[in-house]
């Protein structure tokens, strides 16, 4: 038994299938000291920045040779509206310790940018890159597709970066990175299947594959989100059962406008058995309760969120710290998302806080 255990445990965590002694042992320990760790993070940032620019649009034969740095949240329609001096705040993970911080980003240069469409095919999002978008079957599709594209691109990019990192560094010293790499690898088949569904809709010009609902607030919120993930609990706290790596995703967009806010939920119609009841729940559940649910849901799951500086300043230090702590806890400990109460607790922070004009001036 001891020999069997040793054969299992001495396997390298990088995923090569080799024994540690014949694989990553002897490579650079990224946590050995601050100097090496800083070089490691700079190398990772460089890999991400230089990752190949692609176009996910299925009509690849029509692609422009210019790959566009597309915004997953519209700059013209949304980011410019909540920015301050051309900048918004985004929650960002720093270092191998996964410290969660708010980082100021320029809406023109960095915020929510992904190189996942060419300049021609990025034009398909024109209808949702303007103020006061008319919501219909096609625009619902565009919001969901762009949410998915950013998520898909990020997963593919991170897997490629991990492969390059482990050639130089001993990733066994970063078990969280090893865990996340394994989880992303397991998600690829489902993501490829979802991509095909979106591709088929575009190729056939049939955009009725999604079920969509929306909620309108009569005021502007000072944050925006573009995200997709599989729900674990509904608005009433009931667990939603599905296989872990099937990824029946819900696509959520929070879109602040001049005098109102649109909250959009979409999912593929084939997942109606899992999510169809959300329509009824939104009809009977008070809006304040839905917003409390979303305040927790988005903080626990959304990795593509921008916060207006005015909202961040409006929160107390306790509220800011709680927001960062809750966001970082889901990255380090997935178990927090496995408990329904996590989605209905009252928090010191409120993403949907109503900020009146006199609070800004």
C-alpha positions as CSV (number, residue, x, y, z in Angstrom):
1,X,0.0,0.0,0.0
2,X,2.8,2.4,0.9
3,X,4.5,1.8,-2.5
4,X,1.2,2.5,-4.3
5,X,0.7,5.7,-2.4
6,X,4.2,6.9,-3.2
7,X,3.7,6.3,-6.9
8,X,0.6,8.5,-6.8
9,X,1.9,11.3,-4.7
10,X,5.2,11.7,-6.4
11,X,3.5,12.5,-9.7
12,X,4.1,16.1,-10.8
13,X,1.2,18.4,-10.3
14,X,1.8,20.3,-13.6
15,X,-0.3,17.7,-15.5
16,X,2.5,16.1,-17.5
17,X,1.8,12.7,-16.0
18,X,5.5,12.3,-15.2
19,X,7.1,11.9,-11.8
20,X,8.0,15.2,-10.1
21,X,11.7,14.3,-10.0
22,X,11.7,13.8,-13.8
23,X,9.6,16.9,-14.5
24,X,9.4,20.1,-12.6
25,X,11.9,19.4,-9.8
26,X,14.8,21.8,-10.1
27,X,12.8,24.5,-12.0
28,X,12.5,28.0,-10.4
29,X,10.3,28.2,-7.3
30,X,8.2,31.3,-8.0
31,X,7.7,31.9,-4.3
32,X,11.3,31.6,-3.3
33,X,11.7,35.3,-2.6
34,X,10.1,38.6,-3.5
35,X,12.5,39.3,-6.4
36,X,11.8,36.0,-8.1
37,X,8.1,36.3,-7.4
38,X,8.0,39.7,-9.0
39,X,9.8,38.3,-12.1
40,X,7.3,35.5,-12.2
41,X,4.3,37.9,-12.1
42,X,5.9,40.2,-14.7
43,X,6.4,37.1,-17.0
44,X,2.8,36.1,-16.5
45,X,1.5,39.6,-17.3
46,X,3.7,39.6,-20.4
47,X,2.4,36.3,-21.5
48,X,-1.2,37.5,-21.1
49,X,-0.5,40.8,-22.9
50,X,1.2,39.1,-25.8
51,X,-1.2,36.2,-26.2
52,X,-2.3,35.8,-29.8
53,X,-5.1,38.0,-31.1
54,X,-7.9,35.9,-32.5
55,X,-11.4,36.2,-34.0
56,X,-14.0,33.8,-32.6
57,X,-16.5,34.6,-35.3
58,X,-17.4,31.4,-37.3
59,X,-17.0,33.1,-40.7
60,X,-13.2,33.1,-40.4
61,X,-12.8,33.3,-44.2
62,X,-14.3,36.8,-44.0
63,X,-12.0,38.1,-41.2
64,X,-10.1,41.3,-41.4
65,X,-6.4,40.9,-40.8
66,X,-6.8,43.6,-38.1
67,X,-7.7,42.0,-34.7
68,X,-9.7,44.3,-32.6
69,X,-9.3,45.0,-28.9
70,X,-13.0,44.6,-28.3
71,X,-14.7,45.6,-25.1
72,X,-16.7,42.9,-23.4
73,X,-18.7,45.8,-21.8
74,X,-19.4,48.6,-24.3
75,X,-17.2,51.6,-23.9
76,X,-19.5,54.1,-25.7
77,X,-22.8,52.8,-24.2
78,X,-21.7,51.9,-20.6
79,X,-18.1,52.5,-19.5
80,X,-18.0,56.2,-20.5
81,X,-21.3,56.7,-18.6
82,X,-19.8,55.5,-15.2
83,X,-16.2,56.4,-15.7
84,X,-14.5,59.3,-13.9
85,X,-11.8,61.1,-15.8
86,X,-11.8,58.2,-18.3
87,X,-11.3,55.5,-15.7
88,X,-13.3,52.8,-13.9
89,X,-12.3,50.4,-11.2
90,X,-12.1,46.6,-11.7
91,X,-11.5,43.9,-9.1
92,X,-8.2,42.2,-10.0
93,X,-6.4,39.2,-8.5
94,X,-2.8,39.9,-7.6
95,X,0.0,37.4,-7.2
96,X,0.0,33.7,-6.2
97,X,-1.7,34.6,-2.9
98,X,-4.7,35.6,-5.0
99,X,-5.0,39.0,-3.2
100,X,-8.1,40.8,-4.5
101,X,-7.7,44.5,-5.1
102,X,-9.5,47.3,-7.0
103,X,-7.5,48.5,-9.9
104,X,-8.1,51.7,-11.8
105,X,-8.2,51.1,-15.6
106,X,-8.7,53.4,-18.5
107,X,-11.9,52.7,-20.5
108,X,-10.1,53.4,-23.7
109,X,-6.9,51.4,-23.1
110,X,-7.6,48.5,-20.7
111,X,-10.9,48.1,-19.1
112,X,-12.8,44.9,-20.2
113,X,-10.7,44.5,-23.3
114,X,-10.2,41.2,-25.0
115,X,-8.6,40.4,-28.4
116,X,-11.2,37.9,-29.5
117,X,-12.7,39.5,-32.7
118,X,-11.2,41.0,-35.8
119,X,-12.2,44.6,-36.6
120,X,-14.8,43.5,-39.1
121,X,-16.6,41.0,-36.9
122,X,-16.5,43.2,-33.8
123,X,-18.9,45.4,-35.9
124,X,-21.6,42.9,-35.3
125,X,-22.0,44.4,-31.8
126,X,-22.9,47.8,-33.2
127,X,-26.5,47.4,-32.0
128,X,-25.5,47.1,-28.4
129,X,-22.7,49.7,-28.5
130,X,-25.0,52.7,-28.3
131,X,-27.1,54.2,-25.6
132,X,-30.7,53.1,-24.8
133,X,-30.4,49.8,-26.7
134,X,-33.7,48.3,-27.9
135,X,-34.0,44.9,-26.3
136,X,-35.2,42.1,-28.6
137,X,-34.2,38.6,-29.7
138,X,-31.2,39.8,-31.6
139,X,-29.8,42.2,-29.0
140,X,-30.3,39.6,-26.3
141,X,-28.2,37.2,-28.4
142,X,-25.5,39.8,-28.9
143,X,-25.2,40.5,-25.1
144,X,-25.0,36.7,-24.4
145,X,-22.6,36.0,-27.2
146,X,-20.2,38.7,-26.1
147,X,-20.4,37.5,-22.5
148,X,-19.4,34.0,-23.7
149,X,-16.7,35.1,-26.1
150,X,-14.8,37.0,-23.3
151,X,-15.1,34.0,-21.0
152,X,-14.0,31.5,-23.7
153,X,-11.1,33.7,-24.7
154,X,-9.9,34.0,-21.1
155,X,-10.0,30.3,-20.5
156,X,-8.0,29.5,-23.6
157,X,-5.5,32.2,-22.9
158,X,-4.9,31.1,-19.3
159,X,-4.4,27.5,-20.3
160,X,-1.8,28.6,-22.8
161,X,-0.1,30.8,-20.3
162,X,0.0,28.0,-17.8
163,X,1.7,25.7,-20.3
164,X,4.4,28.3,-21.0
165,X,4.9,29.1,-17.3
166,X,5.6,25.5,-16.3
167,X,8.4,25.3,-18.8
168,X,10.4,27.7,-16.6
169,X,8.8,27.6,-13.2
170,X,7.9,24.8,-10.7
171,X,4.1,25.3,-10.6
172,X,3.9,22.7,-7.8
173,X,4.6,25.6,-5.4
174,X,1.3,27.2,-6.5
175,X,-1.4,24.6,-5.8
176,X,-4.2,27.1,-6.5
177,X,-2.9,27.7,-10.1
178,X,-2.6,23.9,-10.5
179,X,-6.2,23.5,-9.3
180,X,-7.6,26.2,-11.6
181,X,-5.7,24.9,-14.6
182,X,-7.2,21.5,-14.0
183,X,-10.7,23.0,-13.7
184,X,-10.4,25.0,-16.9
185,X,-9.1,22.0,-18.8
186,X,-12.2,20.0,-17.7
187,X,-14.5,22.8,-18.9
188,X,-13.1,22.9,-22.4
189,X,-15.5,20.3,-23.9
190,X,-18.5,22.1,-22.6
191,X,-17.2,25.5,-23.7
192,X,-16.6,24.1,-27.2
193,X,-20.1,22.8,-27.3
194,X,-21.5,26.2,-26.3
195,X,-19.4,27.9,-28.9
196,X,-20.8,25.7,-31.6
197,X,-24.4,26.7,-30.6
198,X,-23.5,30.4,-30.9
199,X,-21.7,29.7,-34.2
200,X,-24.6,27.8,-35.7
201,X,-27.0,30.7,-34.8
202,X,-24.7,33.2,-36.5
203,X,-24.2,31.0,-39.6
204,X,-27.9,30.4,-40.0
205,X,-29.0,33.9,-39.0
206,X,-31.4,32.4,-36.4
207,X,-31.2,34.0,-33.1
208,X,-34.1,32.3,-31.3
209,X,-31.9,29.8,-29.4
210,X,-32.0,31.8,-26.2
211,X,-34.6,32.4,-23.5
212,X,-34.2,35.9,-22.2
213,X,-35.8,38.0,-19.5
214,X,-35.0,41.5,-18.2
215,X,-35.6,43.7,-15.2
216,X,-35.6,47.5,-15.5
217,X,-34.6,49.7,-12.6
218,X,-35.8,53.3,-12.7
219,X,-32.4,54.7,-11.8
220,X,-28.8,54.4,-12.9
221,X,-26.5,52.1,-11.1
222,X,-22.8,52.9,-10.9
223,X,-21.3,49.5,-11.9
224,X,-21.6,47.3,-14.9
225,X,-21.2,43.5,-15.4
226,X,-20.9,41.1,-18.4
227,X,-20.7,37.5,-17.3
228,X,-21.8,34.0,-17.6
229,X,-21.7,31.0,-15.3
230,X,-23.9,28.1,-14.2
231,X,-26.3,29.0,-11.4
232,X,-26.1,26.9,-8.2
233,X,-29.1,28.5,-6.5
234,X,-32.2,30.2,-7.8
235,X,-33.7,33.5,-6.5
236,X,-35.6,31.6,-3.8
237,X,-32.6,29.7,-2.6
238,X,-33.4,26.4,-4.2
239,X,-30.4,24.4,-5.4
240,X,-30.1,23.8,-9.1
241,X,-28.8,20.4,-9.8
242,X,-26.6,19.6,-12.9
243,X,-23.4,17.8,-13.7
244,X,-20.4,19.9,-12.6
245,X,-18.7,20.3,-16.1
246,X,-21.9,20.5,-18.2
247,X,-21.9,24.3,-17.8
248,X,-25.5,25.1,-18.5
249,X,-24.7,28.8,-18.3
250,X,-26.8,31.9,-17.5
251,X,-25.6,35.0,-19.3
252,X,-26.1,38.2,-17.2
253,X,-25.6,41.8,-18.2
254,X,-26.0,44.8,-16.0
255,X,-26.3,47.8,-18.2
256,X,-26.6,51.3,-16.6
257,X,-28.1,54.0,-18.7
258,X,-28.8,57.7,-18.3
259,X,-32.0,57.4,-16.3
260,X,-32.4,53.6,-15.8
261,X,-30.7,50.3,-15.6
262,X,-31.3,47.1,-17.6
263,X,-30.6,43.7,-16.0
264,X,-30.7,40.9,-18.5
265,X,-30.7,37.1,-17.9
266,X,-30.4,34.7,-20.9
267,X,-29.9,31.0,-21.3
268,X,-30.2,28.4,-24.0
269,X,-33.8,27.2,-24.5
270,X,-32.6,23.6,-24.1
271,X,-31.8,24.6,-20.5
272,X,-35.4,25.7,-19.7
273,X,-35.8,22.7,-17.4
274,X,-33.1,24.2,-15.2
275,X,-33.8,27.9,-15.5
276,X,-37.3,28.4,-17.0
277,X,-38.7,29.1,-13.6
278,X,-36.6,32.3,-13.3
279,X,-39.3,34.0,-15.3
280,X,-42.0,33.2,-12.8
281,X,-39.7,34.1,-9.9
282,X,-39.0,37.5,-11.2
283,X,-42.7,38.2,-11.5
284,X,-43.5,37.3,-7.8
285,X,-40.3,38.2,-6.0
286,X,-39.9,41.8,-4.8
287,X,-37.2,43.8,-6.7
288,X,-35.3,44.6,-3.5
289,X,-35.0,40.8,-2.8
290,X,-33.7,40.1,-6.4
291,X,-31.1,42.9,-6.1
292,X,-29.9,41.4,-2.8
293,X,-29.5,38.1,-4.5
294,X,-27.6,39.7,-7.4
295,X,-25.4,41.7,-5.0
296,X,-24.1,38.4,-3.7
297,X,-24.3,36.3,-6.8
298,X,-22.2,38.7,-8.9
299,X,-19.6,39.3,-6.2
300,X,-19.2,35.6,-5.8
301,X,-19.1,34.7,-9.5
302,X,-18.5,37.6,-11.8
303,X,-14.9,38.2,-13.0
304,X,-15.8,40.9,-15.5
305,X,-17.2,43.8,-13.5
306,X,-16.5,47.5,-13.6
307,X,-17.3,49.8,-10.6
308,X,-17.6,53.6,-10.9
309,X,-15.1,55.5,-8.6
310,X,-18.1,57.4,-7.1
311,X,-19.7,54.2,-5.9
312,X,-16.4,52.9,-4.5
313,X,-15.9,56.2,-2.6
314,X,-19.5,56.1,-1.4
315,X,-18.9,52.8,0.4
316,X,-17.4,52.7,3.9
317,X,-14.0,51.1,4.5
318,X,-15.9,48.1,6.0
319,X,-18.0,47.8,2.9
320,X,-15.0,48.0,0.6
321,X,-13.1,45.4,2.6
322,X,-16.1,43.1,2.7
323,X,-16.6,43.3,-1.1
324,X,-12.9,42.4,-1.7
325,X,-13.0,39.6,0.9
326,X,-16.1,38.0,-0.5
327,X,-14.7,38.2,-4.0
328,X,-11.4,36.7,-3.0
329,X,-13.0,33.9,-0.9
330,X,-14.8,32.4,-3.9
331,X,-11.4,32.3,-5.7
332,X,-9.6,30.5,-2.9
333,X,-12.5,28.5,-1.4
334,X,-15.2,27.3,-3.8
335,X,-17.2,25.9,-0.9
336,X,-18.7,29.3,-0.1
337,X,-20.7,29.1,-3.3
338,X,-22.1,25.8,-2.2
339,X,-24.2,27.3,0.5
340,X,-27.5,29.1,-0.2
341,X,-27.2,31.6,2.6
342,X,-24.1,33.0,0.9
343,X,-26.5,34.5,-1.8
344,X,-28.9,36.1,0.6
345,X,-26.8,37.6,3.4
346,X,-27.1,41.4,4.0
347,X,-23.8,43.0,3.1
348,X,-22.2,46.3,4.0
349,X,-21.7,47.0,0.3
350,X,-24.5,47.4,-2.2
351,X,-23.7,47.4,-5.9
352,X,-27.2,48.6,-6.7
353,X,-27.1,51.5,-4.3
354,X,-29.1,54.5,-5.6
355,X,-26.8,57.5,-5.7
356,X,-28.5,60.8,-6.2
357,X,-27.1,63.6,-8.3
358,X,-26.3,65.8,-5.3
359,X,-24.1,63.0,-3.9
360,X,-21.9,63.3,-7.0
361,X,-21.5,67.0,-7.3
